[in-house]
Amino acid sequence: MKNGRALCGLAIAFAALWAATPAGAGSKESGPSAADVEKVVAKARAYLKSSQNADGSFSPKIAGPGVTAVVVAGLLKNGVSAEDPVVAAGLKYLEGQVQKDGGIYNERLANYVTSVGVMALSEANTKGKYDAVLKNAAAFLKTTQQGGPDDELKFGGFGYDGKLRPDVSNTAFVVEAMIAAGVPKDDPAIQKALKFLGKCQNLPGEFNDQAFAKKAGKDDVGGFVYNPFDLDSKRDKTAEGGLRSLGSMTYGGLKSFLYAGVGKDDPRVKAAVAWIRKHYSLKENPGLGQAGIYYYYHTLSKALNALGEESFADAAGTKHAWRAELFGALKSKQADDGKWVNAGDRAFAEFNADLATGFALLSLSYTRGK
């Protein structure tokens, strides 16, 4: 696989890794028991303890401090203390990756990895310990937003850094990170990002004047594409000449609008929810099969949690206790030693067990009832 494609897939995989809204906003009946969740978390922590490097990092060759941030956030969101040895070592490693420009990275994917770091540190920000770091990181992220005429497709989007083309994954990820860092929802940077995301939804009209949206097939209307610039994509181009909607990207787009305060009656939100009802699944990542299945679980859990429907009805009218269903899917895929891994998945980098386990833990945190 070429490096460009690998980075593209990796950025999708990390995209939007944490929620600004509390996990587990449902009733006890809608999700698994606390005891059942704790058993799964304990097994995962045991695996991660054995996998952690001496400097506190996890798989730094994958994306610098990115995987470490995923793991740390996953543990913290499941109630593991910041003083826990695994978490404390991971936090110390992340603190060492803070740069003078405010970013949290070491070599590459500065925008992307900074956002991951923001979300991890925000979970551990008790008594204002990381206030300054989060504020500076948010300021750094704003410098990477695409500018130019506001009618250009790239306007308002975020890519791997300030130079490379933007996409839905990176943009959704940064929106979430900025909100987690305390940026107001009405901040110009967030509103510009929403404008870009609107142009990535297969919903022709007021919010999207792009040619691919006008060619959207019946099965794609309302969903989100990954890369709106890749009109020659062999993977994502549809028979109608448009770009296909993807499950992971649609959940990412939906949660971005909801986190930013866009109402449920907004046509963009309604269209995304309608697409999701038609493609609700825990067996696959719609449009991508098993690729990125743990990342998909994570974006699904955040979006449905933000939507607030404890019993989610699909297009056929079947109601799903999605928290319980997601817990069952995650538990069934956990290995005996506590890890999760998607062995054949290189595009999303889930062949790496540290990353897949971090995604799974983040997803697991949203299965909890109140």
N, C-alpha and C positions, 0 to 999 in steps of 0.2 A: 504494500500500500504506500502511495506517495505521502510525503510528510504533510503536504497541504491538506489532503483528504483526512489524514489522521487527526490533525489539529482541528479541522472542521467538526469531525465527529466528536472529539473530546470536548470541544466547547459546548456542543449540544448536550453532552452528557452532564456537564456541570451546571448548565444553565439553570438559574432560579432555584437554588438549593435550599433556601430557608423561607419561612413565612413570617410576615409581620404580624399576623393575627395568631392568637394562642392556639396551640394544638389541642385536639380533643374537646371541641366545643359542643359535643353531643351528650345524650343521656347515657346512663349505664347500659340500658337495654340495646343501644345501637352499636356498641362495640364490645370487645373482649373484656374480661375481668382484669383488674390491675395485677393480680397474681400471675395470670397467664402471660401478660406482657413482660413482667419482670423476669420470668424464667427465660424467655427468649433473649432479653437484653443481657442477662447474666452470661449466657453462653457466648454471645457476641463479644462482650467485654473480655472474656477469657481468651478468645481468639486474638483480639486486638492487642492484648497485653503481650502475647507471644510474638506478635508481628511487628511491634513498635521498635524503631531504631534507638540506639543509645542517646542520640541527641533529641529525642522526642518526636521525630518525624515519622511519617508513613509514606512509603513509596515516592520519595522526592524526585525520582527520575521521570515520573509520569507528567507532572506539571508543577514542579517546584513545591511550594507549600500548599498547593491546592488540595491534594488528597488528605493531608493532615487536617486542614480546616473542615473538610466534609466529615471526617471521623469525629473530630472534637465536637462539632455542632450536633452530630447525631447522638453522641453520648449525653451531652448536656440537655438536649431536648427530651431525653428519656429519663431525666431526673438524676443522672450520675453527677455527683458533686464536682465543682471546680477544683476541690482539694484532692480528689481521687488521683492517685499517682499517674495513671495513664493520661488523664485529662490535663493535669497540672504540667506534665512534661510537654504535652502537645501545645499548650498555651504558651509556655516559655519559648518553644521553638518558633511559633508564629510571631511572638513579640520581636524576635530577632530578625524577622523578615521585613519589618517596617522600614521604608526608605525615606530619604530626606524630602522627596517630592510628595510624600503622604501616601504613596502606594504601598501595598503589601505584596511583595513579589521578590523574585531574585533575578531571573534572566529573561523570561518570555511570558507571553500572555498576560501582560501587566494589568490590563483592565479587568480581564476575566478573573485572574487569581486574586486581585485586590478585592473584588466583590465577594468572593468566597471567604476571604479573611475577615471582611467586615461582618459577615453574617455569623461567623463562628465567635468572634470577639464580642459581638453584641449580646450573645447568649450568656456570656460570662461577665457582663458589665455591671457588677454590683458596686454600689457606693461610688459610682462614677469613675471606676478604675481606668476604663478605656475611653472616656469621653473625648479627650483630645485626639486620640488615635482615630476614632470613628469620624470625628468632624473633619480631620485632615484627609482621611481616605475618601470621604464623600466629595470633598473639594477636588481631589485628584480625579475622581471618576467623571466629574462634570467637564474636565478639560479634554476628555476623550470622546465627547459627544460630537457626532457629525453635524457640520453647519452647512452654509451655502443657502441658496434660495429655498424658501420654505415649500415650494412646489416640487422640488426635486425628491425623488424617491428616498435618497439616503438621509434627508434632513431629519434630525432628531434621533437617529438610530445609534446603536453602539455595536462595535465589532470587538475583535480581540484587543485592539488598542485604538488610538485616535486616527490611524492611517488606513487600516484595512476595512473593507466593506462591512457594513452592519448586517445583522440578521436578527431573527426573532429570539433565538436562544440567548444571545449576549444581551440584547436589549431588555428582555424580561428579567434576566438575572440582575442587571444593574438597577432597574427600577426597584426591585425588591431590596437590594442592598442599600440604596439611598434611603428608602423608607425605614429600614432597620437602623440606619445611622442617624435618624431623626430629621431627615429632610422633609419639609411639609409637602403634603400631597398636591397642593396647588403651585408648587415651585415650577418655574418655567422649564427646567430641565426635565422634570417628570411629564409635564404636559406635552412637551415636544416629543418625548419618547412615545407617548400614547398616539400621537399623530403618525409616527412611523409605523407603529404596530397596526394601526388601522389600515395602512396601505399593504399590510402583509396578510390580511384576512380576505378570504374568498367571498367578499360581500360588495359587489359593485354598486356604486352610487355615491352618496354624500361623503363617505370616508375613504373610498378607494376608487381612484380613476385609472388604475393600471390595467393594461390590456389583458394580463393573465386572469384577473378577476372577472372580466367580462366574458371570458371563455370557460369559466368554471362549470364543471359538470354537475349534475344533480346531486351526486354523492359527495361533492366537495364544498358546496355552498355553506358558508358559515364557519368553516374550519380555517386554520392558519397554516400557511406554508412556512418552510424553514428559511430559505434564501430567495427572496423575490427577484434577485438579479439574475439568477441562473435559469434563464428561459430555455436554454438548450440542454437542460439536465436530462440525462437518459433515465435516471432513477425516478425523478419527480414529475416529469412532463406527462400530461394526460392525453388521451386520444382526442380531446376537443382542442388541444393546443394550449391549455392552461397549465397550472401547477397544482399538484394534488395536495389536499389537506392531510396533516399528520396528527395523530393523537397526542403525542408529547408536546408538540408545538401549540396545539389548540388549547390544551389545559394551561400551558404557559401563558398564552395570550389572555385567556380568560382570567386567570388569577392576577395578572398585571392590572387589568382594568378594575377588578374588584378591590385589590389592595390600594389602588390610587383613588378610590371613592366613586368610581363610575357606577351608576345605579343599575339595578337588575332589569329595569324597564328600558334601558338604553338598547337600541337596535343591534349594536355590536355584541353586547352581552347576550341578548336573547338569541341571536343567530348562532353564537358559539355554543350555548347550552343546547340548542336544538340539534346541532351537529353531534354533540357529545351523547345526547340521548339515543341517537341512531347508531352510535359506534361504541357504546359502553362495553368495556371488556376488561377482565383481569387476566385473561389467558394470553393476550398479546398486546403489543404496542401498535395500535391501528395504523396501518400504512407501512409499518416497518417489521412486523412479525415479532421475533424474539429479540431483535436488536434493541439495546437500551432499555430492557424491561424494568430494571430497578430505578433508572432515572424516570421512566414513565410512571411507575408506581408513585414516585415522589411528587411529580407535578400533579398527578391525579389527586393525591391526598390533599395537597395544599389548595387546589382549586375547589374541590368539593367541600372542604372545610370552610373556605371563605364564602361559598355559595349558601351554606347553611341548611341544606336539605338532608336531614338524617336518613330519610328513606328516599333514595333517588330513583325516580321512575324512568325507565328507558322508553324508546319510541313505541314499543309494543304494549306499554302500560305495566310491565312487570316492575315491581318495586324491589330495590336492592338496599339492604342494610350494609352500605358500602364499607363502613369501618370494620365490621365483623368479617365481611368477605375479603377485604384486603389483608386483615390479620391472618386469616386462614391461608391465603396465597403465600404470604411471606413465611409463615411457620413451615409450610410444606416444602419450601425451597431451601430452608436453612440446613447446612451440612452438620454432621455429627459434631464436628469440632467448633461449631458456632459461626462459621463464616458463611457468606453468600458469594457466589461467583457465577458469571455468565461466560463460560470458558471459550466459546467460539466468537465472542463479540469483541472485535478489535476497533470497529468504528466508534463505539461509545466508550472504549477502554474498560469495559466491565469484565474483561478477562483478568483484570487486576482485582484480587479478592478484597484488598483494603478499600478500594473505591466502591465496589459493589456492596460491601458490608456497610460502609458509611451511608450510601443511598438507602439501603434497606432500613437502617436505624432511623433515618430521617422520616421515611415513610411510616414506620412503625409508630412514631410519636403521635401521628394524627389518627391512629386507630383507637386511642384511649377515650373512654367516655368520661364525663365529669364525676 
